[in-house]
């Protein structure tokens, strides 16, 4: 019998391929009738080659591909604004929820029928998991396909008793010590997130079919185990990151964005540290939504003067506008399911960032520009509108993996290891300290060479590429082209290559320039040098310049004095 796979909610073709140890090309090769990798549908039958490895469980692909699928489905329903209709009309979506239970036809034909349990049943059913099939909220306490949880996780079923019966929904997160947020149906006649007192809680449940119950929380705040993609996908993220080379001509633009990150690090940390979310992960999410604007929601860039209008709309559900950026950001990270992850790894971080803007590029065999734009891991191909892909379009926005790579190169962050929390640079350590002025003398650290390679020379080449017309190859060899460019910018050839041309940067205590500011930043990359970055190429800058190159800046009278 031919092997097949039935598409479930949250699946992508690349995710299915990885689950069975296949490449996307191999999977498409046995499915020639699929015209577009982005258009697979829930319930569609996908052919598998005979040599395909068996998956771990019937529902694992949905879990690995998109977090906990029933919870993602519930979020999408909430984002669409499902609610009861007034008068004699009935919302057909709510009737669909009711039809997932054993209610009789009459009761299932009216949206005023209590439908909180029906909503939970429907979400589970859409994810391919058996619910209770009952319209009674308390039926979830005896859910045959569920297990008890001692501590909640976002997405678990939470069961309450209240006057007149019960209520059930999906645990969304804590509000305070006595109250939690619940994502559920029939909450003020709609699908939404509302707060409920823990006094009425009767238990948490988790599906056991194809799902391992998450471990108990070790921290005070509830959380969830980190979702992960197939091992092959995680390994690919790491491999792409390790081999990624950033385009030298984009460094100035990239560093300008990172400088904004660093200027606002306290804002990111005030949100991220209590939630266990790396501050630079939050900064990267903000950069995906366009301008780094703290007057806009982290969810989607809508103004803080009102609840979100675009998907996810109606956020935050509590409070009144105008909202604070901090409060909105906490809601966004909780809504997106990033709160409580205890084992952040670099691949997991990149996977979540890619999911934030969609996994459609994987189905086309293209590295997502949302991650890799401005590096050698991405060339072209872009969605220019919803569901409209242009194979020749090129992204003009830096990818977030590239931002993280550059921050690591600049020693602004320490990347997390497997199972280890990423190091957080305390904001107070960024308080300016008095400049460290280097002592004169010593041999230059970079000298002209046609064969000797060094990392310092590579960084010099990247710096020079900001200002010269022709790109200097950043190969770490400070030869003719590097020395030419160096003189055009500074007025000096590299030591050992005496040639001359009008410099861009000259010694001055009065003339400020962006070029001088970038030179100061570059000089500060060398150990023992920490001069003030103010754009004035004065005595301290010239002295640091001499320590690195063997020369004072062009026009510094000390150069003439030493020659005399």
C-alpha positions as a Python dict, from the first residue, in 0.01 Angstrom:
ca = {
    (1, 'X'): (0, 0, 0),
    (2, 'X'): (133, 342, -95),
    (3, 'X'): (233, 565, 193),
    (4, 'X'): (37, 888, 240),
    (5, 'X'): (6, 1173, 488),
    (6, 'X'): (-312, 1370, 565),
    (7, 'X'): (-250, 1744, 600),
    (8, 'X'): (-342, 1888, 938),
    (9, 'X'): (-380, 2242, 1062),
    (10, 'X'): (-46, 2424, 1076),
    (11, 'X'): (136, 2190, 835),
    (12, 'X'): (372, 2312, 564),
    (13, 'X'): (516, 2095, 290),
    (14, 'X'): (869, 2162, 411),
    (15, 'X'): (764, 2065, 765),
    (16, 'X'): (609, 1741, 642),
    (17, 'X'): (924, 1668, 441),
    (18, 'X'): (1145, 1722, 746),
    (19, 'X'): (922, 1502, 958),
    (20, 'X'): (982, 1207, 723),
    (21, 'X'): (1352, 1276, 660),
    (22, 'X'): (1292, 1411, 308),
    (23, 'X'): (1387, 1725, 120),
    (24, 'X'): (1114, 1948, -17),
    (25, 'X'): (1223, 1857, -372),
    (26, 'X'): (1188, 1486, -295),
    (27, 'X'): (839, 1533, -156),
    (28, 'X'): (726, 1744, -453),
    (29, 'X'): (871, 1480, -684),
    (30, 'X'): (611, 1224, -572),
    (31, 'X'): (333, 1485, -570),
    (32, 'X'): (337, 1628, -925),
    (33, 'X'): (-30, 1730, -895),
    (34, 'X'): (50, 1999, -637),
    (35, 'X'): (64, 2320, -847),
    (36, 'X'): (174, 2555, -569),
    (37, 'X'): (354, 2449, -248),
    (38, 'X'): (177, 2730, -60),
    (39, 'X'): (-175, 2602, -128),
    (40, 'X'): (-200, 2271, 58),
    (41, 'X'): (-528, 2230, 246),
    (42, 'X'): (-626, 2063, 573),
    (43, 'X'): (-740, 1709, 491),
    (44, 'X'): (-541, 1689, 166),
    (45, 'X'): (-365, 1358, 100),
    (46, 'X'): (10, 1388, 39),
    (47, 'X'): (192, 1096, -125),
    (48, 'X'): (512, 974, 42),
    (49, 'X'): (798, 777, -116),
    (50, 'X'): (835, 416, -3),
    (51, 'X'): (1162, 493, 177),
    (52, 'X'): (1006, 767, 392),
    (53, 'X'): (1076, 722, 762),
    (54, 'X'): (778, 686, 997),
    (55, 'X'): (693, 994, 1207),
    (56, 'X'): (694, 983, 1586),
    (57, 'X'): (318, 1027, 1633),
    (58, 'X'): (6, 1100, 1427),
    (59, 'X'): (-16, 1463, 1538),
    (60, 'X'): (350, 1550, 1589),
    (61, 'X'): (387, 1734, 1260),
    (62, 'X'): (121, 1987, 1356),
    (63, 'X'): (285, 2043, 1693),
    (64, 'X'): (634, 2079, 1550),
    (65, 'X'): (520, 2299, 1265),
    (66, 'X'): (325, 2562, 1451),
    (67, 'X'): (337, 2525, 1828),
    (68, 'X'): (20, 2374, 1982),
    (69, 'X'): (-224, 2364, 1688),
    (70, 'X'): (-553, 2377, 1883),
    (71, 'X'): (-432, 2692, 2059),
    (72, 'X'): (-317, 2852, 1732),
    (73, 'X'): (-661, 2775, 1584),
    (74, 'X'): (-831, 2935, 1884),
    (75, 'X'): (-616, 3245, 1845),
    (76, 'X'): (-713, 3278, 1480),
    (77, 'X'): (-1082, 3252, 1570),
    (78, 'X'): (-1038, 3525, 1831),
    (79, 'X'): (-854, 3743, 1581),
    (80, 'X'): (-1145, 3724, 1335),
    (81, 'X'): (-1387, 3858, 1598),
    (82, 'X'): (-1641, 3573, 1618),
    (83, 'X'): (-1948, 3686, 1819),
    (84, 'X'): (-2320, 3619, 1852),
    (85, 'X'): (-2558, 3805, 1621),
    (86, 'X'): (-2847, 4014, 1748),
    (87, 'X'): (-3215, 3944, 1684),
    (88, 'X'): (-3320, 3630, 1502),
    (89, 'X'): (-2991, 3590, 1315),
    (90, 'X'): (-2735, 3329, 1418),
    (91, 'X'): (-2362, 3331, 1350),
    (92, 'X'): (-2290, 3030, 1125),
    (93, 'X'): (-1941, 2995, 1274),
    (94, 'X'): (-2083, 2946, 1623),
    (95, 'X'): (-2332, 2695, 1485),
    (96, 'X'): (-2035, 2510, 1340),
    (97, 'X'): (-1882, 2500, 1691),
    (98, 'X'): (-2207, 2360, 1832),
    (99, 'X'): (-2218, 2088, 1568),
    (100, 'X'): (-1895, 1943, 1710),
    (101, 'X'): (-2095, 1827, 2014),
    (102, 'X'): (-2379, 1580, 2070),
    (103, 'X'): (-2638, 1858, 2106),
    (104, 'X'): (-2967, 1793, 1924),
    (105, 'X'): (-3032, 1975, 1598),
    (106, 'X'): (-3257, 2235, 1756),
    (107, 'X'): (-3009, 2343, 2025),
    (108, 'X'): (-2723, 2342, 1773),
    (109, 'X'): (-2913, 2580, 1545),
    (110, 'X'): (-2908, 2880, 1783),
    (111, 'X'): (-2600, 3084, 1873),
    (112, 'X'): (-2751, 3175, 2211),
    (113, 'X'): (-2702, 2813, 2320),
    (114, 'X'): (-2414, 2793, 2570),
    (115, 'X'): (-2117, 2725, 2345),
    (116, 'X'): (-1794, 2755, 2549),
    (117, 'X'): (-1738, 2377, 2551),
    (118, 'X'): (-1840, 2355, 2186),
    (119, 'X'): (-1565, 2606, 2099),
    (120, 'X'): (-1298, 2398, 2278),
    (121, 'X'): (-1427, 2079, 2112),
    (122, 'X'): (-1422, 2242, 1768),
    (123, 'X'): (-1062, 2368, 1809),
    (124, 'X'): (-945, 2023, 1918),
    (125, 'X'): (-1133, 1860, 1632),
    (126, 'X'): (-971, 2095, 1379),
    (127, 'X'): (-630, 1994, 1514),
    (128, 'X'): (-713, 1624, 1473),
    (129, 'X'): (-752, 1560, 1846),
    (130, 'X'): (-1057, 1402, 2012),
    (131, 'X'): (-1243, 1624, 2259),
    (132, 'X'): (-1532, 1534, 2485),
    (133, 'X'): (-1806, 1592, 2221),
    (134, 'X'): (-2008, 1738, 2506),
    (135, 'X'): (-2157, 2087, 2534),
    (136, 'X'): (-2107, 2072, 2913),
    (137, 'X'): (-1804, 2265, 3036),
    (138, 'X'): (-1745, 2029, 3330),
    (139, 'X'): (-1715, 1733, 3090),
    (140, 'X'): (-1352, 1837, 3038),
    (141, 'X'): (-1268, 1731, 3392),
    (142, 'X'): (-1333, 1372, 3277),
    (143, 'X'): (-1178, 1406, 2931),
    (144, 'X'): (-1071, 1057, 2832),
    (145, 'X'): (-806, 1185, 2589),
    (146, 'X'): (-666, 1437, 2836),
    (147, 'X'): (-426, 1432, 3128),
    (148, 'X'): (-423, 1646, 3442),
    (149, 'X'): (-169, 1925, 3480),
    (150, 'X'): (-43, 2044, 3815),
    (151, 'X'): (69, 2373, 3660),
    (152, 'X'): (-87, 2553, 3360),
    (153, 'X'): (68, 2613, 3020),
    (154, 'X'): (-64, 2848, 2751),
    (155, 'X'): (-302, 2636, 2546),
    (156, 'X'): (-406, 2394, 2816),
    (157, 'X'): (-778, 2349, 2887),
    (158, 'X'): (-891, 2532, 3202),
    (159, 'X'): (-1219, 2427, 3365),
    (160, 'X'): (-1418, 2653, 3601),
    (161, 'X'): (-1736, 2625, 3804),
    (162, 'X'): (-1959, 2927, 3837),
    (163, 'X'): (-2315, 3005, 3932),
    (164, 'X'): (-2549, 2804, 3712),
    (165, 'X'): (-2288, 2558, 3579),
    (166, 'X'): (-1935, 2575, 3448),
    (167, 'X'): (-1707, 2739, 3198),
    (168, 'X'): (-1414, 2614, 2991),
    (169, 'X'): (-1152, 2772, 2770),
    (170, 'X'): (-779, 2780, 2697),
    (171, 'X'): (-535, 2911, 2954),
    (172, 'X'): (-378, 3227, 2811),
    (173, 'X'): (-157, 3357, 3092),
    (174, 'X'): (-156, 3499, 3445),
    (175, 'X'): (-307, 3837, 3526),
    (176, 'X'): (-210, 3841, 3893),
    (177, 'X'): (-183, 3593, 4181),
    (178, 'X'): (-559, 3551, 4199),
    (179, 'X'): (-668, 3584, 3835),
    (180, 'X'): (-581, 3433, 3497),
    (181, 'X'): (-663, 3520, 3139),
    (182, 'X'): (-873, 3272, 2942),
    (183, 'X'): (-909, 3250, 2564),
    (184, 'X'): (-1252, 3104, 2509),
    (185, 'X'): (-1590, 3112, 2345),
    (186, 'X'): (-1920, 3247, 2481),
    (187, 'X'): (-1727, 3502, 2686),
    (188, 'X'): (-1955, 3808, 2673),
    (189, 'X'): (-2114, 3634, 2372),
    (190, 'X'): (-1788, 3622, 2174),
    (191, 'X'): (-1452, 3452, 2128),
    (192, 'X'): (-1209, 3666, 2321),
    (193, 'X'): (-963, 3682, 2609),
    (194, 'X'): (-1112, 3765, 2949),
    (195, 'X'): (-991, 3739, 3306),
    (196, 'X'): (-1135, 3484, 3553),
    (197, 'X'): (-1071, 3444, 3928),
    (198, 'X'): (-880, 3132, 4031),
    (199, 'X'): (-1136, 3072, 4306),
    (200, 'X'): (-1362, 2906, 4049),
    (201, 'X'): (-1089, 2691, 3887),
    (202, 'X'): (-1139, 2315, 3901),
    (203, 'X'): (-845, 2194, 3697),
    (204, 'X'): (-616, 2206, 3393),
    (205, 'X'): (-611, 1942, 3121),
    (206, 'X'): (-375, 1860, 2831),
    (207, 'X'): (-435, 1632, 2528),
    (208, 'X'): (-254, 1301, 2555),
    (209, 'X'): (-309, 1177, 2199),
    (210, 'X'): (20, 1244, 2018),
    (211, 'X'): (121, 1491, 2290),
    (212, 'X'): (350, 1455, 2587),
    (213, 'X'): (218, 1647, 2885),
    (214, 'X'): (446, 1946, 2946),
    (215, 'X'): (666, 1930, 3256),
    (216, 'X'): (558, 2122, 3568),
    (217, 'X'): (668, 2483, 3582),
    (218, 'X'): (982, 2545, 3787),
    (219, 'X'): (952, 2924, 3786),
    (220, 'X'): (692, 3120, 3980),
    (221, 'X'): (517, 3236, 3667),
    (222, 'X'): (334, 2982, 3448),
    (223, 'X'): (497, 2905, 3117),
    (224, 'X'): (519, 2641, 2850),
    (225, 'X'): (779, 2407, 2711),
    (226, 'X'): (958, 2551, 2413),
    (227, 'X'): (809, 2441, 2081),
    (228, 'X'): (1062, 2306, 1839),
    (229, 'X'): (1062, 2213, 1476),
    (230, 'X'): (1201, 1894, 1327),
    (231, 'X'): (1563, 1830, 1413),
    (232, 'X'): (1666, 1883, 1051),
    (233, 'X'): (1506, 2228, 1049),
    (234, 'X'): (1677, 2327, 1374),
    (235, 'X'): (2012, 2208, 1240),
    (236, 'X'): (1955, 2408, 922),
    (237, 'X'): (1898, 2729, 1117),
    (238, 'X'): (2226, 2678, 1301),
    (239, 'X'): (2415, 2592, 982),
    (240, 'X'): (2284, 2894, 793),
    (241, 'X'): (2371, 3121, 1084),
    (242, 'X'): (2722, 2981, 1126),
    (243, 'X'): (2805, 3021, 756),
    (244, 'X'): (2623, 3351, 703),
    (245, 'X'): (2831, 3637, 558),
    (246, 'X'): (2686, 3985, 587),
    (247, 'X'): (2708, 4212, 281),
    (248, 'X'): (2977, 4469, 358),
    (249, 'X'): (2792, 4749, 179),
    (250, 'X'): (2499, 4706, 420),
    (251, 'X'): (2696, 4727, 745),
    (252, 'X'): (2632, 5098, 800),
    (253, 'X'): (2256, 5050, 765),
    (254, 'X'): (2259, 4741, 986),
    (255, 'X'): (2469, 4908, 1255),
    (256, 'X'): (2238, 5210, 1256),
    (257, 'X'): (1944, 4980, 1342),
    (258, 'X'): (2145, 4803, 1609),
    (259, 'X'): (2244, 5138, 1759),
    (260, 'X'): (1872, 5213, 1799),
    (261, 'X'): (1832, 4874, 1970),
    (262, 'X'): (2110, 4960, 2214),
    (263, 'X'): (1973, 5307, 2284),
    (264, 'X'): (1645, 5145, 2390),
    (265, 'X'): (1780, 4835, 2561),
    (266, 'X'): (1623, 4928, 2897),
    (267, 'X'): (1276, 4933, 2739),
    (268, 'X'): (1327, 4588, 2590),
    (269, 'X'): (1470, 4449, 2914),
    (270, 'X'): (1188, 4591, 3128),
    (271, 'X'): (951, 4379, 2918),
    (272, 'X'): (1166, 4075, 2848),
    (273, 'X'): (1347, 3999, 3174),
    (274, 'X'): (1033, 3930, 3386),
    (275, 'X'): (889, 3716, 3105),
    (276, 'X'): (1208, 3522, 3032),
    (277, 'X'): (1227, 3655, 2674),
    (278, 'X'): (1566, 3775, 2540),
    (279, 'X'): (1565, 4152, 2496),
    (280, 'X'): (1711, 4139, 2145),
    (281, 'X'): (1442, 3891, 2036),
    (282, 'X'): (1185, 4159, 2125),
    (283, 'X'): (1386, 4422, 1938),
    (284, 'X'): (1395, 4199, 1630),
    (285, 'X'): (1017, 4151, 1639),
    (286, 'X'): (975, 4527, 1653),
    (287, 'X'): (1208, 4569, 1354),
    (288, 'X'): (997, 4324, 1150),
    (289, 'X'): (700, 4557, 1186),
    (290, 'X'): (887, 4846, 1022),
    (291, 'X'): (1006, 5160, 1203),
    (292, 'X'): (1134, 5111, 1557),
    (293, 'X'): (851, 5323, 1692),
    (294, 'X'): (751, 5303, 2059),
    (295, 'X'): (416, 5469, 1985),
    (296, 'X'): (297, 5154, 1808),
    (297, 'X'): (183, 4806, 1915),
    (298, 'X'): (443, 4531, 1904),
    (299, 'X'): (174, 4295, 1765),
    (300, 'X'): (149, 4456, 1422),
    (301, 'X'): (263, 4819, 1427),
    (302, 'X'): (-82, 4973, 1479),
    (303, 'X'): (-89, 5298, 1686),
    (304, 'X'): (-110, 5270, 2066),
    (305, 'X'): (-390, 5527, 2064),
    (306, 'X'): (-641, 5246, 2004),
    (307, 'X'): (-666, 4867, 2015),
    (308, 'X'): (-510, 4689, 1720),
    (309, 'X'): (-712, 4703, 1399),
    (310, 'X'): (-514, 4460, 1186),
    (311, 'X'): (-461, 4093, 1276),
    (312, 'X'): (-446, 4023, 1560),
    (313, 'X'): (-718, 4279, 1611),
    (314, 'X'): (-861, 4406, 1936),
    (315, 'X'): (-537, 4380, 2133),
    (316, 'X'): (-477, 4427, 2419),
    (317, 'X'): (-817, 4300, 2539),
    (318, 'X'): (-787, 4461, 2885),
    (319, 'X'): (-748, 4829, 2973),
    (320, 'X'): (-833, 5141, 2777),
    (321, 'X'): (-633, 5332, 2516),
    (322, 'X'): (-396, 5499, 2483),
    (323, 'X'): (-183, 5199, 2584),
    (324, 'X'): (174, 5203, 2707),
    (325, 'X'): (427, 5034, 2481),
    (326, 'X'): (538, 4814, 2773),
    (327, 'X'): (187, 4692, 2849),
    (328, 'X'): (112, 4628, 2484),
    (329, 'X'): (442, 4444, 2434),
    (330, 'X'): (371, 4214, 2729),
    (331, 'X'): (32, 4132, 2578),
    (332, 'X'): (190, 4068, 2236),
    (333, 'X'): (457, 3831, 2368),
    (334, 'X'): (199, 3643, 2576),
    (335, 'X'): (-41, 3623, 2283),
    (336, 'X'): (231, 3495, 2052),
    (337, 'X'): (323, 3220, 2300),
    (338, 'X'): (678, 3336, 2377),
    (339, 'X'): (633, 3369, 2754),
    (340, 'X'): (778, 3101, 2980),
    (341, 'X'): (1016, 2936, 2733),
    (342, 'X'): (1299, 2815, 2955),
    (343, 'X'): (1540, 2669, 2700),
    (344, 'X'): (1592, 2940, 2440),
    (345, 'X'): (1836, 2831, 2174),
    (346, 'X'): (1949, 3015, 1865),
    (347, 'X'): (1763, 2780, 1624),
    (348, 'X'): (1443, 2808, 1830),
    (349, 'X'): (1477, 3187, 1830),
    (350, 'X'): (1518, 3197, 1451),
    (351, 'X'): (1228, 2952, 1405),
    (352, 'X'): (994, 3172, 1609),
    (353, 'X'): (1107, 3485, 1423),
    (354, 'X'): (1044, 3314, 1088),
    (355, 'X'): (699, 3199, 1201),
    (356, 'X'): (618, 3556, 1303),
    (357, 'X'): (602, 3654, 936),
    (358, 'X'): (513, 3318, 786),
    (359, 'X'): (678, 2998, 665),
    (360, 'X'): (575, 3033, 299),
    (361, 'X'): (930, 3079, 173),
    (362, 'X'): (1023, 2729, 290),
    (363, 'X'): (763, 2580, 58),
    (364, 'X'): (944, 2752, -229),
    (365, 'X'): (1289, 2635, -123),
    (366, 'X'): (1401, 2994, -50),
    (367, 'X'): (1569, 3114, 267),
    (368, 'X'): (1332, 3370, 416),
    (369, 'X'): (1439, 3732, 363),
    (370, 'X'): (1280, 3807, 699),
    (371, 'X'): (1579, 3622, 843),
    (372, 'X'): (1858, 3637, 587),
    (373, 'X'): (1819, 3952, 375),
    (374, 'X'): (2147, 4151, 347),
    (375, 'X'): (2354, 3831, 362),
    (376, 'X'): (2482, 3565, 124),
    (377, 'X'): (2206, 3329, 243),
    (378, 'X'): (1944, 3520, 42),
    (379, 'X'): (1947, 3648, -317),
    (380, 'X'): (1597, 3716, -444),
    (381, 'X'): (1230, 3615, -427),
    (382, 'X'): (976, 3793, -212),
    (383, 'X'): (606, 3809, -131),
    (384, 'X'): (515, 4156, -252),
    (385, 'X'): (155, 4129, -127),
    (386, 'X'): (-61, 3873, 50),
    (387, 'X'): (-31, 3542, -142),
    (388, 'X'): (154, 3720, -428),
    (389, 'X'): (508, 3595, -477),
    (390, 'X'): (755, 3765, -713),
    (391, 'X'): (1060, 3544, -784),
    (392, 'X'): (1263, 3848, -902),
    (393, 'X'): (1178, 4089, -618),
    (394, 'X'): (1456, 4158, -368),
    (395, 'X'): (1394, 4247, -5),
    (396, 'X'): (1508, 4595, 99),
    (397, 'X'): (1479, 4521, 473),
    (398, 'X'): (1754, 4366, 682),
    (399, 'X'): (1681, 4015, 806),
    (400, 'X'): (1661, 3958, 1180),
    (401, 'X'): (1911, 3668, 1175),
    (402, 'X'): (2156, 3912, 1018),
    (403, 'X'): (2085, 4164, 1295),
    (404, 'X'): (2152, 3899, 1560),
    (405, 'X'): (2469, 3788, 1379),
    (406, 'X'): (2598, 4145, 1365),
    (407, 'X'): (2517, 4209, 1733),
    (408, 'X'): (2718, 3899, 1823),
    (409, 'X'): (3006, 4018, 1603),
    (410, 'X'): (3005, 4348, 1787),
    (411, 'X'): (3004, 4163, 2122),
    (412, 'X'): (2675, 4326, 2222),
    (413, 'X'): (2511, 3991, 2300),
    (414, 'X'): (2620, 3641, 2388),
    (415, 'X'): (2421, 3385, 2194),
    (416, 'X'): (2241, 3111, 2389),
    (417, 'X'): (2369, 2757, 2386),
    (418, 'X'): (2153, 2447, 2383),
    (419, 'X'): (1936, 2456, 2693),
    (420, 'X'): (2102, 2771, 2827),
    (421, 'X'): (1948, 3111, 2873),
    (422, 'X'): (2099, 3384, 2656),
    (423, 'X'): (2322, 3624, 2840),
    (424, 'X'): (2154, 3956, 2907),
    (425, 'X'): (2378, 4260, 2909),
    (426, 'X'): (2256, 4470, 3199),
    (427, 'X'): (2142, 4811, 3090),
    (428, 'X'): (2344, 4978, 3363),
    (429, 'X'): (2665, 4840, 3213),
    (430, 'X'): (2598, 5053, 2908),
    (431, 'X'): (2632, 5375, 3107),
    (432, 'X'): (2911, 5577, 2942),
    (433, 'X'): (3244, 5562, 3122),
    (434, 'X'): (3540, 5797, 3082),
    (435, 'X'): (3724, 5726, 2755),
    (436, 'X'): (4033, 5506, 2772),
    (437, 'X'): (4303, 5705, 2593),
    (438, 'X'): (4578, 5483, 2450),
    (439, 'X'): (4940, 5554, 2522),
    (440, 'X'): (5152, 5659, 2224),
    (441, 'X'): (5411, 5428, 2077),
    (442, 'X'): (5412, 5063, 1985),
    (443, 'X'): (5395, 4887, 1650),
    (444, 'X'): (5094, 4936, 1420),
    (445, 'X'): (4844, 4651, 1439),
    (446, 'X'): (4762, 4646, 1068),
    (447, 'X'): (5034, 4669, 805),
    (448, 'X'): (5030, 4634, 428),
    (449, 'X'): (5046, 4273, 309),
    (450, 'X'): (4953, 4083, -4),
    (451, 'X'): (4927, 3750, 177),
    (452, 'X'): (4895, 3786, 556),
    (453, 'X'): (4533, 3760, 669),
    (454, 'X'): (4386, 3899, 993),
    (455, 'X'): (4042, 3964, 1142),
    (456, 'X'): (4143, 4323, 1212),
    (457, 'X'): (4211, 4375, 842),
    (458, 'X'): (3873, 4224, 756),
    (459, 'X'): (3697, 4468, 988),
    (460, 'X'): (3897, 4753, 833),
    (461, 'X'): (3783, 4646, 486),
    (462, 'X'): (3419, 4644, 597),
    (463, 'X'): (3461, 4991, 744),
    (464, 'X'): (3624, 5120, 425),
    (465, 'X'): (3344, 4982, 207),
    (466, 'X'): (3112, 5242, 360),
    (467, 'X'): (3308, 5524, 197),
    (468, 'X'): (3476, 5401, -123),
    (469, 'X'): (3295, 5376, -455),
    (470, 'X'): (3431, 5034, -548),
    (471, 'X'): (3374, 4755, -296),
    (472, 'X'): (3687, 4622, -127),
    (473, 'X'): (3683, 4248, -88),
    (474, 'X'): (3659, 4168, 283),
    (475, 'X'): (3907, 3881, 271),
    (476, 'X'): (4122, 3998, 562),
    (477, 'X'): (4428, 4058, 341),
    (478, 'X'): (4535, 4427, 358),
    (479, 'X'): (4680, 4449, 7),
    (480, 'X'): (4677, 4710, -269),
    (481, 'X'): (4300, 4765, -291),
    (482, 'X'): (4266, 4792, 88),
    (483, 'X'): (4556, 5034, 111),
    (484, 'X'): (4414, 5243, -175),
    (485, 'X'): (4079, 5269, -2),
    (486, 'X'): (4243, 5335, 334),
    (487, 'X'): (4427, 5636, 194),
    (488, 'X'): (4116, 5772, 28),
    (489, 'X'): (3942, 5774, 364),
    (490, 'X'): (4221, 5868, 607),
    (491, 'X'): (4498, 6034, 404),
    (492, 'X'): (4749, 5757, 474),
    (493, 'X'): (4853, 5441, 303),
    (494, 'X'): (4878, 5135, 520),
    (495, 'X'): (5225, 5110, 679),
    (496, 'X'): (5457, 4965, 416),
    (497, 'X'): (5269, 5110, 115),
    (498, 'X'): (5369, 5481, 73),
    (499, 'X'): (5125, 5642, -172),
    (500, 'X'): (4909, 5950, -149),
    (501, 'X'): (4563, 6104, -219),
    (502, 'X'): (4333, 6366, -62),
    (503, 'X'): (4185, 6215, 261),
    (504, 'X'): (3823, 6210, 371),
    (505, 'X'): (3906, 6235, 744),
    (506, 'X'): (4162, 6487, 875),
    (507, 'X'): (4263, 6585, 1226),
    (508, 'X'): (4026, 6846, 1367),
    (509, 'X'): (3879, 6952, 1701),
    (510, 'X'): (3612, 7166, 1534),
    (511, 'X'): (3489, 6972, 1227),
    (512, 'X'): (3243, 6693, 1307),
    (513, 'X'): (3157, 6424, 1049),
    (514, 'X'): (2981, 6089, 1020),
    (515, 'X'): (3300, 5945, 870),
    (516, 'X'): (3497, 6042, 1182),
    (517, 'X'): (3227, 5890, 1404),
    (518, 'X'): (3246, 5562, 1213),
    (519, 'X'): (3626, 5571, 1234),
    (520, 'X'): (3600, 5609, 1612),
    (521, 'X'): (3364, 5311, 1632),
    (522, 'X'): (3607, 5104, 1427),
    (523, 'X'): (3903, 5203, 1645),
    (524, 'X'): (3705, 5098, 1953),
    (525, 'X'): (3687, 4743, 1819),
    (526, 'X'): (4053, 4698, 1915),
    (527, 'X'): (4136, 4578, 2264),
    (528, 'X'): (4251, 4852, 2496),
    (529, 'X'): (4094, 5134, 2294),
    (530, 'X'): (3776, 5299, 2416),
    (531, 'X'): (3761, 5657, 2290),
    (532, 'X'): (3458, 5885, 2288),
    (533, 'X'): (3243, 5846, 1976),
    (534, 'X'): (3145, 6205, 1902),
    (535, 'X'): (3242, 6257, 1536),
    (536, 'X'): (3527, 6499, 1617),
    (537, 'X'): (3861, 6354, 1492),
    (538, 'X'): (4070, 6533, 1754),
    (539, 'X'): (4377, 6440, 1957),
    (540, 'X'): (4234, 6128, 2126),
    (541, 'X'): (4104, 5988, 1798),
    (542, 'X'): (4434, 6064, 1626),
    (543, 'X'): (4629, 5894, 1905),
    (544, 'X'): (4413, 5583, 1885),
    (545, 'X'): (4452, 5591, 1508),
    (546, 'X'): (4831, 5592, 1549),
    (547, 'X'): (4817, 5295, 1782),
    (548, 'X'): (4634, 5092, 1519),
    (549, 'X'): (4799, 5215, 1197),
    (550, 'X'): (5131, 5367, 1297),
    (551, 'X'): (5025, 5719, 1187),
    (552, 'X'): (4849, 6015, 1341),
    (553, 'X'): (4551, 6144, 1148),
    (554, 'X'): (4636, 6358, 847),
    (555, 'X'): (4693, 6716, 962),
    (556, 'X'): (4788, 6626, 1321),
    (557, 'X'): (5094, 6839, 1405),
    (558, 'X'): (5237, 6557, 1612),
    (559, 'X'): (5306, 6363, 1291),
    (560, 'X'): (5536, 6641, 1171),
    (561, 'X'): (5700, 6669, 1513),
    (562, 'X'): (5788, 6298, 1515),
    (563, 'X'): (5921, 6315, 1160),
    (564, 'X'): (6139, 6612, 1264),
}
